[in-house]
Amino acid sequence: STFGPGLLALLVACAPTAGTAPTTSARSSTREAGPWPDWIPTDLNERVLSRCTDSSSSYSALSTDKSGRVAPFASVAKPKSARWDPLPGAEVPLELSQAAVPGTRRTALRDDAGWLVAMDAGEFGGGLYAWDERASSATQLDAALPEAIRWIGRFDFGIVGVAGLCHGEGCALTTAIYDIRRAAAGWSVSRLAELQGCPIRVIRASGDEALLLTCRALHSITASGVVPVAEWQEGLHPVPWEASAVRDSTGAAYVSFGQMIGRFAAQTTPRWFARRSCLQARGSEVGPAEVRMGDAQQIFAADAPWPK
């Protein structure tokens, strides 16, 4: 789909809390020790999937340096608290106040006329609200939609948002992306796209692009529209937290699945890399049939970004 004239906004649900990226000196350097020390190319197989895709307690996050090279940094602990954007004043409406459900997320954007607020309490509910801080109540904007809008974000091309929920068998459901903008009287909310699979995370790649993770794919959201940039097999679950997907200087996408990372470049087969320590779990080294050692020698010897 293509956005119309003016500012456009896209919504994507589920936005966990942010982590802190390492300094450049802490990241792996291709000139110092090859692209990713302690990581090896691998095929997808039962051992890799069972040992390297668990992100229940920690995960390998991704960063880019000034030259656009991607590197994983140390495993990051799962965030312990949900995002809760502040709102002014002591008289915040009940529907926007601290929820009784632990882990509720609140995302808030300010404009000249008031606040746009998305609430996300998982399977217990959520919604998109407009609030003038001088008023005692908020106006729900998505009451007529099939799914609540649970996250919003502002980008160079406009305000962005998403509806949908990953819960239980949620991957069989869809993600709806909406354009939210100021209208003559209040706000307008119009659907821009519907994607297969439930929403996991919206990641700010840059001011003019948002990356949307669903349970089955990574999508690029820009002023030109919504485009898939990576897809993976059913049963693989990307990490739903901060810095779990990035692009390199060539436009290739990298997605973290815990201690396994996929590299997705246009018109090529995805390439998979696993942390050596997870493959050596339980004292059993990964077998030669499971690692493409020719690829490993080619990659680790390269004094350049990842092979195209």
N, C-alpha and C positions, 0 to 999 in steps of 0.2 A: 504494500500500500504506500501511497505517497501523501505527504502532508500538504494541506492547503496553504494559502498565503497567510502571513502573520506568524506570530509565535505559536509553536506547537508544543504539546506536552504529552508525555507518555507515563503511564502508571504501571508499576510493577510491585506486586506484594512481597511481603516478607523481607524485611531489611534488618538483619542483626547488627550488633554493635561493632564499631570499628576497632582495629588493633593498631599498633604502632609499628611502622616499617623501620627496618634497620638503617643505619647510616651506610653510605656508599662503601666505606672501608670494611663493613661487616659482610658485604655481599660477595658471592663468588665472582671472580674475575676470569674471563676467558684467557687473558694474557698471563695470569699467574699460575693457574693449575688446570687448564682445560675447562670446558663449559660447566660441568656440574660435578665437582669431586664427590665421591661416595654415592653417585647415582649411576645406574647402568640401563642401557636400552633393553627392552624385554618385549616378548609377545604376551598377549592376554591369554592366560590359562588359569586353571583352578587355583594353583598355588599362589600366583600373584594376586588374584582377586581376593582370596581368603585372607592373605597376610598383609596386604598393602593398601586396602581400601577402607579400613576402619578409621573413622575420624571422630569417634565418640568422645575421646578425651583430648586429642591434639591433632594437628594437621600441618602439612608443609605449605606455607603461604608463598606467594610469588611477588617479585618486584622487578622493576626495570631500571637500568642505569641511564646516564645522560646520553649514551649512544644508542639506546633502544634495545640493549641486550637484556634478556630475561634470566633471572636466577631465583631458585628457591632459597628461602632463608629458614632458620631454625624452626622446628615444629612449634606451633603456636597453640597455647591452651584454648580450649573452648571458652568463649565469653561467658561470664557468670551472671551478667545482668543484661536486660534488654534496653534498647534505646528508649530514652524518655526525654523528648525535647521540652525545654521550659516554656511556660506561658506566663504572661505578666499578671500581677494582681493577686489578691487573696480570694476573690469571688469567681473562680473558674467554674463554668457550668458542670453539673454532675456528670454528664456524658463525656466530658473531656478531662475529668479529674482522675486522681489515682484510682485505678480500677481494683476491684476486689480479687480479680484473677491474677495470680503471680505470673510474671513474665510478659504482661501486656506491653506493647510498644506504642509510643506516640511520636508521630512525625509532624512537625509544624513548620509552615512557611508564612512569612509576614509580607503583606503588601500594603499599599496606601490606605486601603479601606478596611483592613482587619487581618484575620488569620485564616489560613486554610489548614485543617488538621485531619490527619488520617490516624485512626485507632485500629490496633490489631491485637485481639485476644485469642488468636488461633481459632479452634473449633467452637469457642464460646462467643464469638462474634467480632464485629469490627465495623468500620464505616468511615465515610468522608464527610467532614463538617466545615461549614463556614461560620466564623465567629467574630463579631465586633466586640472588642474587650469592654465596651461600655454597656453591653447587653447582658442579661442574666441567663440567656439560653443560646444554644447554637442551632444552626439550621442544617439538617442532614441533606446532602446533595445526591446520594446514591441509593435512596430508599427504593426507587423503582427498578434498579438494576438486578439482574439475576444473582450476582455475587458482589459482596462488599468490596470497596476499594480500601486497601489496607496499607498502602505506602505511597508517598508522593515525593518528588524531587524537582528542583529547579535547575535547568540547563541553559546553555546559550540560546537554544531554539525554543525555549518555553518551559512550562511546568510539566512534570512527568508523573505518571502514576500507573498502578496495576491492581487488578482484582483477581482473586483466586486463592486457593488454600492447598498446601501440601499436608495432608493428614490421612492416615490409613491408606486407602487405595487411591489417593489423590493424583497419582501420576496418570491415571486414566482420564482425568479431568482436563480442563483447559485453563489458559491464562488470557485474560482480556486486558488490552492496553488502551488507555483512554487519553484523549486530548482534553485538558482542563484549562479554561481561560476565562478572563473577565468578559462579561456580557453587559449589555445596556442596563439590565437589572439583575445584579448578582453574578452568578457563575454559570457557565455552560460546560457540560460534560458529554463528550461524544466519543464513541468507540472508534479506534483507529485500526485495531488488528485483534485477531483471536488466534492463539497458538496452542498446539497440542502439548499436553503436559502441564503440570501445576508449576507455579512460580516459586523459585527458591531464593533468589537474591538479585538486587539491582546494584551494579558496581559502576562507579563513576570512572570511566576510562579517561575522559578529558572533558573540558567544558562543552564540547560540541558532539560528544558521543556518550551514550550510556550503554553498558553491557548488561543484558538480562539473562540470568541463568534460570532455565526451567529444569525439570528433572531429566529432560531428554536432549537439550540443546543449549547453545549459547547464541544469543541474538544481539546484533548491533542496532541501536536506536539512534537515529540522527534526524536532522531536518528533512532528509530525503525519504525516510521511511524506516521500516523494520526489516532487517535482513538476517537470515541465519548465517553464522560464521563457523559453527562447530556442531556436530551431532555425534552421539555415541550409542552403543547398544543398550537395550533394555536391561535393567538390573544394576547398571553403574549409577552411583549417586554422587554428584559433585558436592564439594564442601560448601555449606551454606553461609560461610562467614566471610569476614573482610579479606581482601587480597587473594581470593581464590581463583580469579581469572584475570589475565592481562593480555595485551598484544605486544609483539616486538616491532622493530623498525621496518620489517617487511610486511607487516599486517597479519602475520600468523598469530593464532590464538593459543594460549596455554591455559589449561584448566586443572586444578588440583582435586584429586579424589581421595585425599588423605595422605598416604605416603607413596602415592602413584600420581604421575602427571602426564597428561596427554598434550601433544602438540598437533594443532590442526591448521594446515595451510591449504589454500585454495587449490582444488583439482589434484590433490595428492592424498595418499592413504594416511590416516592418523598414525603418529609415532608415539610409543609409550615408554616411559622411564620410571623406574622404581628405585626407592632408597635401598642401598645394599643391606642395611641393617634389618629391614623387614623381611627381605628374602632369606636372610640367615637366621631367622627366628627359630627357636627350638633347636639350635645347634646344627641345622641342616642347610648346607650351602646349596644355592640354586644350581641345577644341572645345566650342562652346556647346551642341551637342546632347547632350553628356555631363554637363552640370551643370545642375541645376534652379535657375536664378538667382533665380526668384521665391521659392523656399524659402530660399535663402541670404539674401536681403534680409529676409525675415520673421524668420529665426532670429537673425541678427546684430544686428537692431534691437531684439530683445526684452531687456528689463531684468528677466528672470525665468528660472527654470529652463527646460529644454528644453520645446518645445511638446508638449502631451499628445495 
